[in-house]
């Protein structure tokens, strides 16, 4: 009886890495929060220079909102909560939201 050679197929399993969804963190304009406080928030929580923070603050003031950063879900959620809590502690009604990035 002839020897049967069997070929073992090597299972090539490749883990498909799914890129995380990113979210935009957006500050909204209001009539009570001072411009200086918004600049402070941008510097403190989004690591912006004073010049960049001033540009973003003016965009928020003139257009009603501006994207402050784009992060994975957990980081974006944390940033939003930090900004809201900091604003409340300082008695400002500053609103911060997150929206899924395109």
Order of alpha helices (4+ residues) and beta strands (2+ residues): beta-alpha-alpha-beta-alpha-beta
